[in-house]
Amino acid sequence: MVVTTDIKRWWRTQPAMTQIILGVTVGVFLIEWLLGGSTNAAILYLMGAKNNQAIIAGQWWRFVTPIFLHMGLTHIVLNGVVIYFMGMQIEALFGRWRLLAIYLLGGISGNVMSFGLSANQSVGASTAIFALLGAFLMVGESFWENPMIRQLTGQFLLFTVMNLVFDLFSAGIDIWGHIGGLIGGFLIAYVIGVPKMGKIPNLKRILAGITLIVAWAAMIKLGFTNFK
C-alpha cells in the first residue's frame, strides 16, 4: 500500500514521463555496454540501428529503436542531459502522454527523413530531442502574445539554429535526422494540441496531420528509390 501511494505521489508531482524515457534510454545503453560496447557498429546494428538496407528488407522497427541507442559515453551523457531538461519543459506544457507522443513520433520522423536522404547507419535520441525543440517552437508560434513564451521561444530558436549550424561542420552527425525530428515535432505538436496553453484551430491541426503523413510517405518512397 505504501509503495502504491509513493508511486501515485511520484506520478502526480514529478516529471514522470521524462524520467521514464531517460531511465529506459540509460538502461538500453547499459545493455549495449554489456553486449560488447556502445561504439561497436555491429552491436548497434543488432540492437536496431537505423540501417537502410535492413529497413528495405522489412525491419521497419528500425524507425523506432535508434531513438534509444547511443554510440559512446559522451553521446548518452549529452543527450541524457538535454532529454531531462527539455523533457521537463515539454511535459509541463503538454502533459505526460503528449510528451511521449511527441518524443516517439518526432524521433520516428527524424529516422524516416534520414532513411530517405542518408545512406549512413545512425543511432541516437537526437531525432527525438529535436522533436521536443520543434514542439516548443510550435508553442511559440501559436502563443506568441505570451511574453514568457516569446522570450523562451527566442532562446530555443537560437539554440536550435546553433545546433543545426554545428551539425553542418561536424563529421558523423545525421543532420537529416535532426531536421526531420524538428519538423516532425513541430507538426505533431499541432496535431495533438496543447490544452494547458489554449486551443489550436482545427484547420491548423488537420493541415499539420496531412503534411506529416505526406512527408513520411514521400521520405519512405525516396528511401526505397535511392537505396534499394
N, C-alpha and C positions, 0 to 999 in steps of 0.2 A: 504493500500500500504506500509506504514511504517513497519507494523507488518510483512508482507511478506518479505520485504527487510531484516529485522532483522533476520528472520528465515533462509533465504538463507545465510546470513553472518555467522550465528552460525554454519550452516551445513558445510560451507566451511572451517572455521577457528578453530573449536573446535573438540575435540574427541567425536563427537555427538552420535555415536552408543554406546560407553562406557557409556555416560551419560544417554542415554535412557534405557539401560539394568539396570543400577544402580537405576534409577528412578522407573522402573517397580518393581524391587526387593523390594525396600523400600515401595512402595505402597501396594504390596501384604502383607508385614509384618504388615502394619497398619491395613489392613483388618483382619488379624489373631487376632491382639490385640482387635479390636472392637468386634469380634465374641466371645471373651471369653478367650483369652490368647494364646500366641505363644508356651507355654510349655504344652498345653493341647493336649495329643496324639489323642483324639477323634476329636478335631477341625482340627488338621493336617491331619488326615485320610480323613475327609470330604472335605478338600480343595485339596487333591490329593497326599498325601504322597506315597512314594514307598511302596507298600504292595503286597507281592507275591500272596496271595490268591485272592485279588481284580484283579490283572493283569491276573491271570489264568482264572478268571470269565469273562474276556473280556474288562476290563478297561485299555486299552493299553495307554491311555493318561498319565497314571502314570509313564511312562518313561520320560515324559517331565515336568509335573507340579512340581515334587520335587525340580527342579533346582531353583525355585523361592520361596520356603518355607524355613523358618528358625525356630529353636527351641530356643527361648530366645533372649534377647537383645545383650548379648555378641557374640552370633553366628552371628547375622546380622551385627554387627559393624565390627568384624574381617573380615568377608567375604566381606563386603562392601568396606573396605579399599583396600583389595587385588584386588577386581574387578576393582576398579578405576585405580590403578597404573599399574596392569598387562594389563588391557584393553587398556589403552593409548599406551602402548608399542606395543601390537599386532595390534591395529588399525593403528598405524603409519607405521608398516611394511607391513601388509596385505591389509589394506583398510577396510572401514566400513562393507561392505556386507560379506567379507570373515571372518572378526571378528565375525559377527553374526552367520555365518555357523559353525565356529569352536566352539563357545560358546554353541550353541544349540545341534549340533550333538555330540560334545565331552561330553556334560552333559548327553545326552541320552546314549552314550557309557558306561559311568560310571554306570548309573542306570541299563543298560542291564547286565553288569557284576555282579552288586550287586544282581540282580534278579536271576542270575544263581548260585551264590555262597554264598549268605547270606539270612537267613530267616528273618532277622530283618527289621522292618519298618524304613524307613530313609527319611530324608529331607536335603536340603542344596545345595548351589551353589558350594560346593567344587568339585563336579564332573566336572563342567564346568571350574572352576578355574584351576584344574589340567590339563584340556584340553588346556588351554592357555599356561601353562608351557610346555606341550608336543609339542605344535606348535612352541614355541621358541627353544626347543631342536632340532626340525627338521631344523629350520633355521641355527642353529649352525652346524649341521651335513652337511648341503648342501653348506654352505658358510664359511667353517672353515678357508679359506685363508684370510678372512677379520679380521684384528687384533681386531677391536672393537667388532665384533660379537663373536669372540673367547673368549675374556675377559668376556663379558656379559653371554655367554653360560656357562662358568665355574661357575659363580656366581649363575645362575639359577639352574644349575645341583646340586650344593651344597645345595641350598635352597630346592630343590625337595627331595633329599635324606634325609635331616634333617626332613622334614615333614613326610615322609614315616616311618622313624625310630620312630618319635614321635607317629605316629598312632599305631605302634605295642605295645606301652606301655600305651595307653590311652583307657579307657573304653568308650563305646558308640560311637566310631568312625567307620564309614563304610569304612574300608581300601580297600575293593574290589571296591567300588565305585570310590575311589581316583585313584587306579591303572587303572581301566577301562577308566576313564576320561583322564589320562595321555597318555595311549596307543592310545586311540581314537583321541585325539588332534594331536598327532604325525602323525598318518596315514592320518587324514583328511587334515592336512596342506600339505602333499604331493599331495593329490588328487586335491585340489583347486589351489595349487601353490602360489608363492609369487612374482608377476611380478615386484614389486618395487625393488627387490633384484637381480633377474635374472631368467633364465629358469631352470625348473626342468625336467630332462629326462622323456620322455613319459612312458618308461618302468617302472620306479620307481612309477609314478603316477598310472599306471594300476595295478601294483602289490599291492600297498597300498590299492587301492579301493577293490580289490578282497579279500585281507586279512581282511579288515574291515567288509565286508559283511559276510564272512565265520565265523568270530569271533562272530558277532551279532547272526547269526543263531545258532551257537554252544551253546552260553550262554542262548539263549531263550529256546532251546530244553532242556538244562540242568535244567533250572528253572522249566519247566513243569514236568520233570522227578523227580526232587528231592523234590518238594514242593506240588505236586498235591494231 
